């Protein structure tokens, strides 16, 4: 049993080293081939990203990430989303509340400014 875990651990480490090598090779190639058109470089990066993602899926963390994404998608389907009417009403309520709070804070600020100017005898 320990041999299987150790083999999986070594294989997992191998995949991560391979990912690092591919990304480093991509950076070096990008800097080395400066005269190549940006569209070809972009295509190379897209291919490299696909290769790295495919290799990353082979790792333990990659498989956990895919499982997490699948479970998240299932949970998103269970969410009850608000209707357009509910969204508009809630947005208007929040906007009105923000305006009211801004006015209240402005009045408090003006009052405190008046008090401070009166206390320091800098009335204008």
Buried (B, 14 or more C-beta within 10 A) or exposed (E): EEEEEEEEEEEBEEBBEBBEEBBEEBEEBBEEEEEEEEEEBEEBEEEBBEBBEEBBEBBEEBEEEEEEEEEEEEEEEEEEEEEEEEEEEEEEEEEEEEEEEEEEEEEEEEEEEEEEEEEEEEEE
